[in-house]
Amino acid sequence: MSQSDLKKVRLSVHKNIGNKVKIRANRGRHKIDVTEGVISQTFPSIFLVEVENELNETTQTLSFSYTDVLTRDVQMQLI
């Protein structure tokens, strides 16, 4: 994993702020979370995704690191 790879992922996520994404996160021990949300903000080490809960109509903010995207612990797909 090099700095240029990290910069590419960071730039790609930053370009898609406001776009809807499907995120598949590997939480370990065969636990995989699949959520859909909107990329809301980016920071130097992490990015935030706003997820709407349809049952009680609230929003939740999830944070992911760019390193997790590079190591494929988090997989993103534009919707």
C-alpha positions as YAML, in Angstrom:
chain: A
units: angstrom
residues:
- id: 1
  name: MET
  ca: [0.00, 0.00, 0.00]
- id: 2
  name: SER
  ca: [1.60, 3.24, -1.12]
- id: 3
  name: GLN
  ca: [0.81, 6.90, -0.60]
- id: 4
  name: SER
  ca: [-0.22, 7.29, -4.25]
- id: 5
  name: ASP
  ca: [-2.81, 4.51, -3.87]
- id: 6
  name: LEU
  ca: [-4.19, 6.21, -0.78]
- id: 7
  name: LYS
  ca: [-4.38, 9.55, -2.61]
- id: 8
  name: LYS
  ca: [-6.26, 7.93, -5.51]
- id: 9
  name: VAL
  ca: [-8.86, 6.46, -3.18]
- id: 10
  name: ARG
  ca: [-9.19, 9.74, -1.27]
- id: 11
  name: LEU
  ca: [-9.65, 11.71, -4.51]
- id: 12
  name: SER
  ca: [-12.17, 9.22, -5.87]
- id: 13
  name: VAL
  ca: [-14.28, 9.39, -2.71]
- id: 14
  name: HIS
  ca: [-14.02, 13.19, -2.60]
- id: 15
  name: LYS
  ca: [-15.29, 13.45, -6.20]
- id: 16
  name: ASN
  ca: [-18.38, 11.45, -5.25]
- id: 17
  name: ILE
  ca: [-19.57, 13.57, -2.32]
- id: 18
  name: GLY
  ca: [-23.37, 13.72, -2.48]
- id: 19
  name: ASN
  ca: [-23.66, 10.52, -4.52]
- id: 20
  name: LYS
  ca: [-25.48, 7.43, -3.29]
- id: 21
  name: VAL
  ca: [-23.31, 4.38, -2.59]
- id: 22
  name: LYS
  ca: [-23.78, 0.79, -1.52]
- id: 23
  name: ILE
  ca: [-21.23, -0.22, 1.10]
- id: 24
  name: ARG
  ca: [-20.28, -3.76, 2.04]
- id: 25
  name: ALA
  ca: [-18.21, -3.73, 5.23]
- id: 26
  name: ASN
  ca: [-16.41, -6.77, 6.61]
- id: 27
  name: ARG
  ca: [-16.67, -6.50, 10.40]
- id: 28
  name: GLY
  ca: [-14.74, -9.70, 11.15]
- id: 29
  name: ARG
  ca: [-15.76, -13.19, 12.26]
- id: 30
  name: HIS
  ca: [-17.99, -13.67, 9.23]
- id: 31
  name: LYS
  ca: [-20.01, -10.50, 9.99]
- id: 32
  name: ILE
  ca: [-20.72, -8.44, 6.90]
- id: 33
  name: ASP
  ca: [-22.82, -5.27, 6.91]
- id: 34
  name: VAL
  ca: [-24.44, -4.05, 3.70]
- id: 35
  name: THR
  ca: [-25.85, -0.52, 3.74]
- id: 36
  name: GLU
  ca: [-26.84, 2.19, 1.30]
- id: 37
  name: GLY
  ca: [-26.19, 5.84, 1.96]
- id: 38
  name: VAL
  ca: [-24.83, 9.14, 0.69]
- id: 39
  name: ILE
  ca: [-21.21, 10.25, 1.02]
- id: 40
  name: SER
  ca: [-21.50, 13.40, 3.10]
- id: 41
  name: GLN
  ca: [-17.97, 14.54, 4.02]
- id: 42
  name: THR
  ca: [-14.34, 13.64, 3.54]
- id: 43
  name: PHE
  ca: [-11.44, 14.19, 5.90]
- id: 44
  name: PRO
  ca: [-7.71, 13.38, 5.61]
- id: 45
  name: SER
  ca: [-8.08, 9.89, 7.14]
- id: 46
  name: ILE
  ca: [-11.79, 9.05, 7.01]
- id: 47
  name: PHE
  ca: [-15.00, 9.75, 5.10]
- id: 48
  name: LEU
  ca: [-18.58, 9.90, 6.35]
- id: 49
  name: VAL
  ca: [-21.66, 8.22, 4.91]
- id: 50
  name: GLU
  ca: [-25.20, 9.25, 5.94]
- id: 51
  name: VAL
  ca: [-27.56, 6.28, 6.17]
- id: 52
  name: GLU
  ca: [-31.32, 6.70, 6.55]
- id: 53
  name: ASN
  ca: [-33.18, 4.28, 8.80]
- id: 54
  name: GLU
  ca: [-36.57, 3.74, 7.16]
- id: 55
  name: LEU
  ca: [-38.22, 2.18, 10.22]
- id: 56
  name: ASN
  ca: [-38.04, 5.18, 12.52]
- id: 57
  name: GLU
  ca: [-37.08, 7.81, 9.92]
- id: 58
  name: THR
  ca: [-33.74, 8.81, 11.43]
- id: 59
  name: THR
  ca: [-30.33, 9.26, 9.89]
- id: 60
  name: GLN
  ca: [-27.13, 7.67, 11.09]
- id: 61
  name: THR
  ca: [-23.60, 8.77, 10.20]
- id: 62
  name: LEU
  ca: [-21.06, 6.02, 9.60]
- id: 63
  name: SER
  ca: [-17.33, 6.60, 9.23]
- id: 64
  name: PHE
  ca: [-14.92, 4.57, 7.13]
- id: 65
  name: SER
  ca: [-11.19, 4.90, 6.53]
- id: 66
  name: TYR
  ca: [-9.54, 5.02, 3.13]
- id: 67
  name: THR
  ca: [-7.18, 2.27, 4.29]
- id: 68
  name: ASP
  ca: [-10.16, -0.07, 4.75]
- id: 69
  name: VAL
  ca: [-11.13, 0.58, 1.13]
- id: 70
  name: LEU
  ca: [-7.60, -0.24, -0.03]
- id: 71
  name: THR
  ca: [-7.45, -3.47, 1.98]
- id: 72
  name: ARG
  ca: [-10.95, -4.39, 0.76]
- id: 73
  name: ASP
  ca: [-12.44, -4.52, 4.25]
- id: 74
  name: VAL
  ca: [-14.89, -1.96, 2.87]
- id: 75
  name: GLN
  ca: [-16.19, -2.24, -0.68]
- id: 76
  name: MET
  ca: [-18.10, 0.64, -2.29]
- id: 77
  name: GLN
  ca: [-20.33, 0.70, -5.35]
- id: 78
  name: LEU
  ca: [-22.01, 3.78, -6.81]
- id: 79
  name: ILE
  ca: [-25.76, 3.45, -7.23]
...
